[in-house]
Amino acid sequence: MDASYYSFKINLSESHKKTDGSFPIMLVVRKDNKRKTINLGISAMMSINKKNEIESQWDEKAQRYETDNRKKNLHPDRKKNNEWLNKLDVRCDDIIKDFEKNKTDWTLNQFEQSLLNKSKKTGIEVYFLQYIEKLDKTGKFGNKRCYVGTLDMIKKFDNKFGSKIFNEIDYKYVKKFDEYLDERGQSGNTKKYYIKTLRAILNKAIKDGEASAITYPFGKDGYSIASLAQETEKRYLSNEYLNRMKEAKLETYPMNWSRNLFLFSYYTQGMSWVDMAGLKSKNIVMFEGGKYIVYRRQKTEGKNAKIIRIKITESIQNLLEWFKQSCKLIDDYLLPIVSMKGYEGQKLYETIRHRYKKYNDYLKKLGTIELKFEGVKLSSYMSRHSYAMRLKNSGISEDVISEALGHKELSTTKVYLDSFQNGEIDKANEIL
């Protein structure tokens, strides 16, 4: 027994006294001036007799049940309990030796988790890979890419990650990962991307019963992911630039293709590229006397994802007609994003990503060379931001804007719109 770290004690507190008058036997673990007690599920009697003498079934010095047959009222299971305590003693020693061998700066929670086997022997990397495989089979290729990238980064940080079990991913581990990302020069938002994914896999493992919440590094008083977020520059196009874009006579197909896809996103409430790519004829439905585009945002896919209905205005209809007449549309798609027939699964996902890069390359050229926008680098996200800001400047309430953008929470919309306020502040400063 390593007495410096743990011992077996009887808890004589009246609040812990059992109904039969016995007191529980506890494992007391100590480290760094802290202690944790673990109830072992066994107990012993201790009382004062008429001669004012202590009669106890527990030998405090030996830290075992009393076995001296000359004494009265010995515990009936003393031999069996002592054998179990001997095995537990060895188990505790082995756990500490393993920690020392692996140079693990272990915590009391980690010790308890290892002792009680609350963490399965399946390593966290194995669980990561199993979940990545599940995402692949269910066609969640964007999420799959996120988890693959995070796993790769963690393995660069920790070359022994393959042998790690869940209870080793504690607060100190996440802090060290954070520091490693700092050393690599990663921005706060990139760090948030990786650590948020790590948190997600831990949450899934706890829900699946693969991991225990004992060493969970996040939550109250844990590692704060929110503190990593950095405000990114969210630009939108002024009405002047939007009108210039709408009215421009463009000579080449790539410029018209990128301009019209941008405007389609703008007119359809800032629809994302991946949602635009998936639109088919079936997404156009008659509703309350009008034609609507109806879809669910892929970003918030699931049972609780909102259905978004967008009335097909004259501007949207004109764009749909242009795509139909000027582009090669395939497989019943409404927009010229997927360009090859029969693409599915990973191949379809990679094609949409490739076209997205092309789209942004064309937009950059459109803004700087064709439309000569000053101080603006035209990119895909500006259609969504421009739509949101146009509504805000028109006096539309944040609740309505939130609904239009497909946000689940109004707080998301508030953060989204707050980032556009500098222009108003600049105007105010001019009158000082």
N, C-alpha and C positions, 0 to 999 in steps of 0.2 A: 504494500500500500504506500502511495506517495502522499504522506500526511500533510505535506506542504500545500497540496491542492484540494484534497477531499477527505471526508471522514463520515462515519455512520453514527448518527446521534438519535436519541429518543427525544421527542418533542413533548415536554411536560406542560405545555400551555393548556389551560382549562378550556380555551376556545376550540382546541383541536381534539379534546378528549372524546373517545368514541362512546357509543351507547352502552357497551359492555364494560366500561370503566378503564379500558386499555388506552395506551398512548401510541401514536404512530411512530414508526422508525423512518428516519429521513436520511437521505444522502445530502450532505452539505458540501458544496463546491465553492472554492475560494480562488480569486485571481484579481490582482491589481486593487487590493483593498475593497473588493466587492464580493458578495456571496449570493448563492442561489441555493434554495432547498428544494429537493425533489422527493415527493412522497413515494415510498417504495411499496405501498399497499400491504404492509405487514405491521403488526403492533405488539406491544408487550405491556404486562401489568406492572405497576409500581405503586406501593402503598406504605403507610406507617402502621405497624402493629401496636398491640396494647402496651408493649414494653418501649414504645417510642423508637422502634428500630425500623430501618428501611427494608422492606421486602420487595425485591425487584427480579423480574424475569430477564432483565437486560443488564449485561456487564459493560459498564461505561468505559472502563479501562481497555478491555479486550475488543470493544466495539462489536460484540457478538452476543447471542443469547446465552444466558447462564446455563452451564451444564453440570455444575457440582451437585451430585445426587444427595449430598448431605443437607441441601437446602430444600425448603418446602415450595410447593406450588410452581414447579418449573413449567415452562411453556411446553404443551404437548407436541408441538412441531419444531422444537428447538434444533434438532439435528438437521432436518430438511431445510429449515430457514437458514441455518449457518452454512450449509453447503451452497445454497443459492447466493448468500452474501459473499462467500469465497469466490464464486465464479464472477460475481458482479465486480468484486475487487480487481480481479485480473482484467476484466473488460475495461474498467476505468483506467487502469495502468496502460493498457494497449492504446486506448484513445489518445492519452497524453503523449505516449511515445510516438504515435503517428503524427500528431501535430508537430512535435519537436523535429521529427525526421524530415517533414516537409516544410519546416521553418514557417509554420502557420501561426500568426499572432492571433490565437483563438480567443473566442469570447465565451462567457458562461452559457449563452444561448446555443452556440455551436456545440459545446460539450453536451448539453442536454439533448440536442437533436441527434447527435451521433449515438448517444447512449440509448435513446428510446427508439432509434431506427425510424424516425419520422420521415427521413428522406430515403427514397428508394435508391437502390444501387445504380440505376440507370443514370449515366452522366448527363449533364446539362447539354453537352454538345450533341449527344445522341438524340435528345429531345428536340433540340433545335433542328436537326436534320430531318427528323420524322415530321415535324410541323412544316418544314419547307417542302417536303414531298407531298404533304396533304394539300398545300396551296397550289402546287403544280397540277395535281390531279383534278382540283376543283376550278382550275382556270384563273386563279388569282395571281396573275403573273407580275403585276405591279407590287403587290405585297411580298411575293416570293423574292423579288429583286431586293427589296428593303431588308428582309431577314438574311439573305445570302450576304449582302454587303456588310451588315452588322456583324455577322458571325466571322467573316474574314478579318474585319478590323479587330475584333476581340482576340482572335488567334494570333494576330501580329503583336498585340499587347502582351498576351500571356501564352507562351509556347507550351504550357502544361494544361491548357484549358481542356484538352481532350480527356484528362483524368479528373477534372473537377466535378463535384456533386453540388446539388443546389444550395446546401447550407453553407458553402464556402463563398457564395456570392452575397456578401454582406455589405454593410455601409462602407467599411474600409476598402473593400474591393472596388466598389463603384467609384469612390474618391480617387483611387489610384488610376483607374481607367480614365477618369476625367483629366487627371494630371498628364497622363500619356497623350491624350488628344491635344492638350495644350501644347505639349512639347512638339507635336507634329504641325502646330500652327493652325489647327482647326478653329473655325469661327464658332461663336456660341450656338448658332442655329444648326450647324453641322453636328456639334456635340449633342445637342438636343435630339437630333435625328437618331443617332446611334443609341444613346442612353434610354430614350423613350421606347425604342424597339426592344432593348434588353428588359426594361420594365414589363413590357407587354408579354414577353415569353415567360417571365417569372409569374405574372398574374395567371396565365393560362395553365402553367404547371401546378400552381396552388389549387386552381379550380378543378384540375384533373386528378388531384390527389397525388401528384408526383413529387411535390415539394411541400414544405411546411412554411407557414407564415412567420415562424419564430425569428428567423434571421432576415426577414424581408427588409431591404434597405431603403424603401421609399415610404410614402405615407407620412402621418403626423410625426414631426421631429426627425424625420429621415432625410434622405438626400432630396433636394428640391430641384426638379427638372425645370420648373417655371422660371427659376432665376437665370437659366441659360439663354432664354430667348432674347434675341437682339431685334430691334425694330428695323425691318428692311424697307428700303425705299419703294413705295408703292406709287407709281406715277399713273396719271390718266391724261387723255387728250383733251385739250380745250375744244370748245364748240367750233372755233375757227379752224383748227386742224382736222376735226371730224368732218366738217363740211368740205374742206379741201380734198380729203380722202374720197368722200362720196362723189364729188364732181369731177375728179381727175380723169382725163382721157389717157388710158395706159395702153401702150402698144404691144407689149409681150404677154403671152399666156401666163407665165409664172407670176408676173406682177398683178394681173387681174385675178388669178387664182388665189393668191395670198390676201389681196385687198378684200375680195368678196367673202372669203372665209372669216376674216377679221370682222367684217360688218355683220355677217350672219351671227357670230358669237355676241356681238354688241346688241343686236336687235332681239336676240333670244335670251335676254336676261343674264348675259355673261356666261353662256354655256361653255363648259370646258372642252378642250380638244378631244379627250377620250370619249366624252359623251357625244360630241358631234360625230366622231368617227363611227359610232355604233348606231346612228339613226338610220332606220329603214322605213319603207312605205307603211308598215304596220304601226309606226309611231304617230302617224297622222290619223286623227279620229274626229268624227263629228260630235260636238258637245254643245248642248243648249243653243242650237241654231248656227253655230260657227265651226270653222275648222281649227283644230288645235294640234300642236306637237305635244305629246304626252310621253314622259320618260321618268326614270329614277336616276339620280346622280350615282355614278359608279363609285365615287369617293366615299359615299355614305351608304353603300349597298348593304342590305339586310332587311329584316322584318320591319324595322322602325324607320326605314328610309322613306322620306316624303315623296309622293308622286307630284311631279311638277307639270303643270299645264300652261302652255304658252299659246295664246291666240295668234294665228297666222295673219299678220297684218299685210298690207299691200307691199311694204318694203321686204318682208320675209318672203312673200310669194314671188316677187320679182327676182330675188336671189335664187330661189329654188328653180325658177324657170331658166335662169342663166346657167346654172349647174347642169340642168337637164339637156339644154341645147348646145352648150359649149364644151362639155366635158364627157369623158367616157365613164359612165356610171355602171357599176357591176353589182351582181348579187343583191339587187333590190335596195342598195344603199342610196340615201338621199343626197349625200355629199361626195365629192371626188377626193376622198382621203385614202381609203383602201382601194388599191389600183389593180390587184390581181385576184382572179376568181379562186374560190375554194379554200382560201386561207382560214385556218382555225388555230385555236390554242396558242402556244408559244410563238408560232410563226406569225399569226395575226398580231399578237402583242408587239413583237419586234418590228413589224412593218409599220404599225401606227407610231411607234417611237421614232423610227427612221424618218417618217414623213413629218413628224413634229419638228425635228431638227431642221429639215429642209424649209418648213413653214417659217420658222424663226429667222433662218438665214435670208429668206426672201423678204420678210417684213423689215429686217434691218436695212436691206438695200432699198426697199420701197420708201422708208422714212427718210433716209439720208440722201439718196441720189435722185429718186423720182419726185418725191413730194417736198424735199428740202426742209424738213422739220428742224428747227434750231433748238439745240439743248435737249432733244428727245431721242432716245434709242428705242424705236418702235419694237415691241415684242408682244407675244401672244397674251400675256396676262393683262395688258392694258385695255383690252376690250371689256373685260369684267370690271376692272376698276373704273373705266370711263362710264359704263352703264350705272354703276352704283353712285358715282359722283353726280351724274346727270339727274338722277332721282333726288338725291339729297339737295342739290341746288334748286330743284323745282318744288321744294317744300314737302316732299313725300316723307311720311313718318318712318322712323327706323324699324318699326314693327313690319310695315309693308315691305321695306327694302330687304329685311331679313327673310321674309317669306319668299320674295322673288329670287333671292340668291340661293335659296335652298339650305340655309343654315339651320341647324337643329336648335341652336341656342341664340337668343338675342345678344348675349354677351359677346359672341363671336363677331356679330355684325358691328357692335360698338367699337371693338378693337380695330376691325377692318376700316371703319369710317374715320376713326380718330386719327389714323395715319395720314389723312388727307387735309388736315387742318392748317398746315403751314401757310398755304396760299392766303387764307383768311387772316392769319396773324401778320403776314407781310403787308397786306392792305392796311391793317390797323396801324402798323408801324409808320406808314407813310404820312399819317396825319400828326405825328408827334412833333 
